[in-house]
Amino acid sequence: MLQRGYRVRITVPSHSREQAVSDAVAAQVDADGRLEFAIADLTADEGWEAAVKGVDYVLHVASPPGSAGVGDPEALIAPARDGACACCAPPPLLRCGGW
């Protein structure tokens, strides 16, 4: 999205993750001031309303670390599904459904 000139807001579970994510993005593309961060966690409802305020689109590509679901697929599926609903729930974005 940055390569196409969009402004991008990335959610991270804490401020401590911002630098690592920023470095990873910078290794791929020059964000040119179009990258910002919001604090929100897939496992919590808090922070999502502020995270999506003023955005037009949400691309939800996060999921918990792979080791969380060892032996139990639902341990991976539930947080990813619930995270999608959390980030899409604040109006006027999308309505989550079909789960």
Contacts in CASP RR format, 6 or more apart in sequence:
PFRMAT RR
TARGET T0000
AUTHOR 0000-0000-0000
METHOD contacts of the structure
MODEL  1
MLQRGYRVRITVPSHSREQAVSDAVAAQVDADGRLEFAIADLTADEGWEA
AVKGVDYVLHVASPPGSAGVGDPEALIAPARDGACACCAPPPLLRCGGW
1 8 0 8 1.000
1 59 0 8 1.000
2 8 0 8 1.000
2 25 0 8 1.000
2 29 0 8 1.000
2 30 0 8 1.000
2 31 0 8 1.000
2 32 0 8 1.000
2 34 0 8 1.000
2 35 0 8 1.000
3 29 0 8 1.000
5 34 0 8 1.000
6 34 0 8 1.000
7 34 0 8 1.000
7 35 0 8 1.000
7 36 0 8 1.000
8 31 0 8 1.000
8 34 0 8 1.000
8 35 0 8 1.000
8 36 0 8 1.000
9 36 0 8 1.000
9 37 0 8 1.000
9 38 0 8 1.000
9 51 0 8 1.000
9 55 0 8 1.000
10 21 0 8 1.000
10 25 0 8 1.000
10 35 0 8 1.000
10 36 0 8 1.000
10 37 0 8 1.000
10 38 0 8 1.000
11 37 0 8 1.000
11 38 0 8 1.000
11 39 0 8 1.000
11 40 0 8 1.000
11 48 0 8 1.000
11 51 0 8 1.000
11 62 0 8 1.000
11 87 0 8 1.000
12 18 0 8 1.000
12 21 0 8 1.000
12 37 0 8 1.000
12 38 0 8 1.000
12 39 0 8 1.000
12 40 0 8 1.000
13 39 0 8 1.000
13 40 0 8 1.000
13 41 0 8 1.000
13 42 0 8 1.000
14 39 0 8 1.000
15 37 0 8 1.000
15 39 0 8 1.000
18 37 0 8 1.000
21 37 0 8 1.000
22 31 0 8 1.000
22 35 0 8 1.000
22 37 0 8 1.000
25 31 0 8 1.000
25 35 0 8 1.000
38 47 0 8 1.000
38 50 0 8 1.000
38 51 0 8 1.000
39 47 0 8 1.000
39 51 0 8 1.000
40 46 0 8 1.000
40 47 0 8 1.000
40 48 0 8 1.000
40 50 0 8 1.000
40 51 0 8 1.000
40 86 0 8 1.000
40 87 0 8 1.000
42 62 0 8 1.000
42 63 0 8 1.000
42 64 0 8 1.000
42 79 0 8 1.000
42 80 0 8 1.000
42 82 0 8 1.000
42 83 0 8 1.000
42 86 0 8 1.000
43 64 0 8 1.000
43 79 0 8 1.000
43 82 0 8 1.000
43 83 0 8 1.000
44 86 0 8 1.000
45 86 0 8 1.000
45 89 0 8 1.000
48 86 0 8 1.000
48 87 0 8 1.000
48 89 0 8 1.000
48 90 0 8 1.000
49 90 0 8 1.000
51 87 0 8 1.000
52 58 0 8 1.000
52 87 0 8 1.000
52 88 0 8 1.000
52 90 0 8 1.000
52 93 0 8 1.000
53 90 0 8 1.000
55 93 0 8 1.000
58 87 0 8 1.000
58 88 0 8 1.000
58 93 0 8 1.000
58 94 0 8 1.000
60 83 0 8 1.000
60 84 0 8 1.000
60 87 0 8 1.000
60 88 0 8 1.000
62 80 0 8 1.000
62 83 0 8 1.000
63 76 0 8 1.000
63 79 0 8 1.000
63 80 0 8 1.000
64 75 0 8 1.000
64 76 0 8 1.000
64 79 0 8 1.000
64 80 0 8 1.000
66 76 0 8 1.000
68 75 0 8 1.000
68 76 0 8 1.000
68 79 0 8 1.000
69 75 0 8 1.000
69 76 0 8 1.000
81 99 0 8 1.000
84 96 0 8 1.000
85 96 0 8 1.000
85 97 0 8 1.000
85 99 0 8 1.000
88 94 0 8 1.000
88 95 0 8 1.000
88 96 0 8 1.000
89 96 0 8 1.000
END
